[in-house]
Amino acid sequence: MDATKTPPPAAPQQKTLTPECVAAELDVTPEAVRDWLTYGVLVTTPKGERKRVALKGRKVGGRWRIERADLDTFTKVTTEASVSPDAVGAEDRAETAAQARRRAKGDQEYARAYLRGEK
């Protein structure tokens, strides 16, 4: 065998990617990619406007698939705008937690009123 053998050519870029492939490519966790797909990222445009930008993807057999063109668009938009520190769905999660606390408090108040015979 020849020790100076050249390595095989690099594989062409895939057209459809999994969250794990995107995570490896962007050096983030697969969970972050799934959050981008579900919640999006809060960005501030150069004009000072805040908007939520989501990574486009689709589910095939219950698993996320991302088109290369959608990933390229997402990375372009998020690099041109500044990403907020609480960008990845934090507002959505905080609102969901606040709603859960309000619901639990309402349930407790209803139970107390019921025990007092008011309901």
PyRosetta script that sets phi, psi and omega in degrees:
from pyrosetta import init, pose_from_sequence

init()
pose = pose_from_sequence("MDATKTPPPAAPQQKTLTPECVAAELDVTPEAVRDWLTYGVLVTTPKGERKRVALKGRKVGGRWRIERADLDTFTKVTTEASVSPDAVGAEDRAETAAQARRRAKGDQEYARAYLRGEK")
pose.set_psi(1, 143.8)
pose.set_omega(1, -179.4)
pose.set_phi(2, -86.2)
pose.set_psi(2, 125.5)
pose.set_omega(2, -178.5)
pose.set_phi(3, -73.7)
pose.set_psi(3, -18.7)
pose.set_omega(3, -178.8)
pose.set_phi(4, -96.9)
pose.set_psi(4, 25.4)
pose.set_omega(4, -178.9)
pose.set_phi(5, -64.4)
pose.set_psi(5, 135.6)
pose.set_omega(5, -179.4)
pose.set_phi(6, -79.8)
pose.set_psi(6, 146.4)
pose.set_omega(6, 179.5)
pose.set_phi(7, -69.5)
pose.set_psi(7, 157.7)
pose.set_omega(7, 178.2)
pose.set_phi(8, -65.0)
pose.set_psi(8, 154.8)
pose.set_omega(8, 179.6)
pose.set_phi(9, -64.3)
pose.set_psi(9, 151.6)
pose.set_omega(9, -179.7)
pose.set_phi(10, -65.6)
pose.set_psi(10, 143.9)
pose.set_omega(10, 179.3)
pose.set_phi(11, -68.1)
pose.set_psi(11, 144.6)
pose.set_omega(11, 177.5)
pose.set_phi(12, -65.2)
pose.set_psi(12, 154.9)
pose.set_omega(12, -179.6)
pose.set_phi(13, -63.7)
pose.set_psi(13, 136.6)
pose.set_omega(13, 179.4)
pose.set_phi(14, -70.4)
pose.set_psi(14, 149.6)
pose.set_omega(14, 178.7)
pose.set_phi(15, -82.5)
pose.set_psi(15, -37.6)
pose.set_omega(15, 179.7)
pose.set_phi(16, -117.2)
pose.set_psi(16, 131.9)
pose.set_omega(16, -174.6)
pose.set_phi(17, -121.4)
pose.set_psi(17, 155.4)
pose.set_omega(17, 172.9)
pose.set_phi(18, -95.1)
pose.set_psi(18, 163.4)
pose.set_omega(18, 175.6)
pose.set_phi(19, -58.0)
pose.set_psi(19, -32.5)
pose.set_omega(19, 179.5)
pose.set_phi(20, -66.8)
pose.set_psi(20, -40.4)
pose.set_omega(20, 178.3)
pose.set_phi(21, -66.0)
pose.set_psi(21, -42.7)
pose.set_omega(21, 179.0)
pose.set_phi(22, -64.1)
pose.set_psi(22, -41.8)
pose.set_omega(22, 179.8)
pose.set_phi(23, -61.2)
pose.set_psi(23, -43.7)
pose.set_omega(23, 179.3)
pose.set_phi(24, -65.3)
pose.set_psi(24, -38.6)
pose.set_omega(24, -178.8)
pose.set_phi(25, -68.6)
pose.set_psi(25, -38.2)
pose.set_omega(25, -177.1)
pose.set_phi(26, -97.6)
pose.set_psi(26, 0.8)
pose.set_omega(26, 179.1)
pose.set_phi(27, 59.2)
pose.set_psi(27, 48.6)
pose.set_omega(27, 174.2)
pose.set_phi(28, -131.1)
pose.set_psi(28, 179.4)
pose.set_omega(28, 178.8)
pose.set_phi(29, -86.8)
pose.set_psi(29, 154.7)
pose.set_omega(29, 175.1)
pose.set_phi(30, -60.7)
pose.set_psi(30, -30.0)
pose.set_omega(30, 177.8)
pose.set_phi(31, -64.9)
pose.set_psi(31, -37.6)
pose.set_omega(31, 177.3)
pose.set_phi(32, -63.1)
pose.set_psi(32, -41.3)
pose.set_omega(32, 179.1)
pose.set_phi(33, -64.4)
pose.set_psi(33, -41.1)
pose.set_omega(33, 178.6)
pose.set_phi(34, -65.7)
pose.set_psi(34, -36.6)
pose.set_omega(34, 174.8)
pose.set_phi(35, -63.5)
pose.set_psi(35, -40.9)
pose.set_omega(35, 178.0)
pose.set_phi(36, -62.1)
pose.set_psi(36, -37.7)
pose.set_omega(36, 179.3)
pose.set_phi(37, -69.7)
pose.set_psi(37, -39.4)
pose.set_omega(37, -175.4)
pose.set_phi(38, -84.2)
pose.set_psi(38, -51.6)
pose.set_omega(38, -172.8)
pose.set_phi(39, -102.8)
pose.set_psi(39, -26.9)
pose.set_omega(39, -174.3)
pose.set_phi(40, 85.0)
pose.set_psi(40, -172.6)
pose.set_omega(40, -179.4)
pose.set_phi(41, -128.5)
pose.set_psi(41, 135.4)
pose.set_omega(41, 178.8)
pose.set_phi(42, -85.1)
pose.set_psi(42, 120.5)
pose.set_omega(42, -177.9)
pose.set_phi(43, -123.1)
pose.set_psi(43, 156.5)
pose.set_omega(43, 173.2)
pose.set_phi(44, -111.7)
pose.set_psi(44, 120.4)
pose.set_omega(44, -178.4)
pose.set_phi(45, -73.1)
pose.set_psi(45, 164.3)
pose.set_omega(45, 176.5)
pose.set_phi(46, -57.2)
pose.set_psi(46, -24.4)
pose.set_omega(46, 177.9)
pose.set_phi(47, -81.8)
pose.set_psi(47, -3.2)
pose.set_omega(47, 179.3)
pose.set_phi(48, 92.0)
pose.set_psi(48, 4.7)
pose.set_omega(48, 178.9)
pose.set_phi(49, -82.2)
pose.set_psi(49, 141.3)
pose.set_omega(49, 175.7)
pose.set_phi(50, -102.2)
pose.set_psi(50, 132.6)
pose.set_omega(50, 177.7)
pose.set_phi(51, -148.6)
pose.set_psi(51, 159.2)
pose.set_omega(51, 179.6)
pose.set_phi(52, -99.6)
pose.set_psi(52, 128.5)
pose.set_omega(52, 179.8)
pose.set_phi(53, -118.5)
pose.set_psi(53, 124.4)
pose.set_omega(53, -179.7)
pose.set_phi(54, -106.1)
pose.set_psi(54, 146.6)
pose.set_omega(54, 172.3)
pose.set_phi(55, -75.7)
pose.set_psi(55, 125.2)
pose.set_omega(55, -179.1)
pose.set_phi(56, -78.7)
pose.set_psi(56, 137.0)
pose.set_omega(56, 178.3)
pose.set_phi(57, -160.4)
pose.set_psi(57, 172.8)
pose.set_omega(57, 177.7)
pose.set_phi(58, -140.8)
pose.set_psi(58, 155.9)
pose.set_omega(58, 178.4)
pose.set_phi(59, -97.0)
pose.set_psi(59, 130.1)
pose.set_omega(59, 176.4)
pose.set_phi(60, -123.0)
pose.set_psi(60, 114.0)
pose.set_omega(60, -178.0)
pose.set_phi(61, 61.6)
pose.set_psi(61, 33.3)
pose.set_omega(61, 179.5)
pose.set_phi(62, 81.2)
pose.set_psi(62, 5.6)
pose.set_omega(62, -179.4)
pose.set_phi(63, -122.2)
pose.set_psi(63, 142.0)
pose.set_omega(63, -178.6)
pose.set_phi(64, -71.3)
pose.set_psi(64, 141.3)
pose.set_omega(64, 172.6)
pose.set_phi(65, -133.6)
pose.set_psi(65, 135.7)
pose.set_omega(65, -177.3)
pose.set_phi(66, -121.5)
pose.set_psi(66, 129.5)
pose.set_omega(66, 176.5)
pose.set_phi(67, -76.4)
pose.set_psi(67, 144.6)
pose.set_omega(67, 179.9)
pose.set_phi(68, -56.9)
pose.set_psi(68, -42.5)
pose.set_omega(68, -179.0)
pose.set_phi(69, -63.4)
pose.set_psi(69, -38.8)
pose.set_omega(69, 178.5)
pose.set_phi(70, -66.5)
pose.set_psi(70, -38.7)
pose.set_omega(70, 177.6)
pose.set_phi(71, -65.2)
pose.set_psi(71, -43.0)
pose.set_omega(71, 179.1)
pose.set_phi(72, -62.0)
pose.set_psi(72, -41.5)
pose.set_omega(72, 178.0)
pose.set_phi(73, -64.2)
pose.set_psi(73, -44.8)
pose.set_omega(73, -179.6)
pose.set_phi(74, -61.4)
pose.set_psi(74, -45.8)
pose.set_omega(74, -179.2)
pose.set_phi(75, -67.2)
pose.set_psi(75, -35.4)
pose.set_omega(75, 178.4)
pose.set_phi(76, -64.8)
pose.set_psi(76, -47.0)
pose.set_omega(76, -178.7)
pose.set_phi(77, -64.3)
pose.set_psi(77, -43.6)
pose.set_omega(77, -176.8)
pose.set_phi(78, -74.4)
pose.set_psi(78, -24.2)
pose.set_omega(78, 176.3)
pose.set_phi(79, -81.7)
pose.set_psi(79, -29.4)
pose.set_omega(79, 178.0)
pose.set_phi(80, -75.1)
pose.set_psi(80, -33.4)
pose.set_omega(80, 178.9)
pose.set_phi(81, -98.5)
pose.set_psi(81, 161.8)
pose.set_omega(81, 176.8)
pose.set_phi(82, -91.5)
pose.set_psi(82, 133.9)
pose.set_omega(82, -177.8)
pose.set_phi(83, -90.6)
pose.set_psi(83, 131.3)
pose.set_omega(83, 179.3)
pose.set_phi(84, -69.9)
pose.set_psi(84, 150.1)
pose.set_omega(84, 179.7)
pose.set_phi(85, -61.4)
pose.set_psi(85, -32.5)
pose.set_omega(85, -179.9)
pose.set_phi(86, -96.2)
pose.set_psi(86, 33.1)
pose.set_omega(86, -165.3)
pose.set_phi(87, -68.5)
pose.set_psi(87, -41.5)
pose.set_omega(87, -166.6)
pose.set_phi(88, -83.9)
pose.set_psi(88, 79.4)
pose.set_omega(88, 171.8)
pose.set_phi(89, 68.1)
pose.set_psi(89, 10.1)
pose.set_omega(89, -175.9)
pose.set_phi(90, -62.1)
pose.set_psi(90, -40.9)
pose.set_omega(90, 179.7)
pose.set_phi(91, -63.3)
pose.set_psi(91, -41.9)
pose.set_omega(91, 179.4)
pose.set_phi(92, -62.3)
pose.set_psi(92, -44.4)
pose.set_omega(92, -179.1)
pose.set_phi(93, -67.1)
pose.set_psi(93, -40.2)
pose.set_omega(93, -179.9)
pose.set_phi(94, -64.7)
pose.set_psi(94, -41.4)
pose.set_omega(94, 178.9)
pose.set_phi(95, -64.7)
pose.set_psi(95, -40.8)
pose.set_omega(95, 178.7)
pose.set_phi(96, -63.0)
pose.set_psi(96, -41.6)
pose.set_omega(96, 178.5)
pose.set_phi(97, -65.8)
pose.set_psi(97, -40.9)
pose.set_omega(97, 179.1)
pose.set_phi(98, -64.2)
pose.set_psi(98, -40.7)
pose.set_omega(98, 177.8)
pose.set_phi(99, -62.6)
pose.set_psi(99, -40.4)
pose.set_omega(99, 179.6)
pose.set_phi(100, -64.5)
pose.set_psi(100, -40.8)
pose.set_omega(100, 178.2)
pose.set_phi(101, -64.8)
pose.set_psi(101, -42.2)
pose.set_omega(101, 179.1)
pose.set_phi(102, -63.8)
pose.set_psi(102, -41.0)
pose.set_omega(102, 179.5)
pose.set_phi(103, -63.1)
pose.set_psi(103, -44.2)
pose.set_omega(103, -179.8)
pose.set_phi(104, -64.2)
pose.set_psi(104, -40.9)
pose.set_omega(104, 178.9)
pose.set_phi(105, -64.2)
pose.set_psi(105, -41.9)
pose.set_omega(105, 177.5)
pose.set_phi(106, -62.6)
pose.set_psi(106, -39.5)
pose.set_omega(106, 178.7)
pose.set_phi(107, -63.9)
pose.set_psi(107, -40.5)
pose.set_omega(107, 179.3)
pose.set_phi(108, -65.7)
pose.set_psi(108, -42.6)
pose.set_omega(108, 179.5)
pose.set_phi(109, -64.6)
pose.set_psi(109, -39.8)
pose.set_omega(109, 178.0)
pose.set_phi(110, -63.1)
pose.set_psi(110, -42.9)
pose.set_omega(110, 180.0)
pose.set_phi(111, -62.7)
pose.set_psi(111, -41.3)
pose.set_omega(111, 178.7)
pose.set_phi(112, -64.7)
pose.set_psi(112, -43.6)
pose.set_omega(112, 178.9)
pose.set_phi(113, -63.3)
pose.set_psi(113, -38.6)
pose.set_omega(113, 179.0)
pose.set_phi(114, -63.3)
pose.set_psi(114, -43.4)
pose.set_omega(114, -178.7)
pose.set_phi(115, -67.8)
pose.set_psi(115, -29.2)
pose.set_omega(115, 176.3)
pose.set_phi(116, -79.3)
pose.set_psi(116, -7.9)
pose.set_omega(116, 179.3)
pose.set_phi(117, 86.4)
pose.set_psi(117, 14.7)
pose.set_omega(117, -179.3)
pose.set_phi(118, -85.7)
pose.set_psi(118, -15.3)
pose.set_omega(118, -177.5)
pose.set_phi(119, -119.5)
pose.dump_pdb("model.pdb")
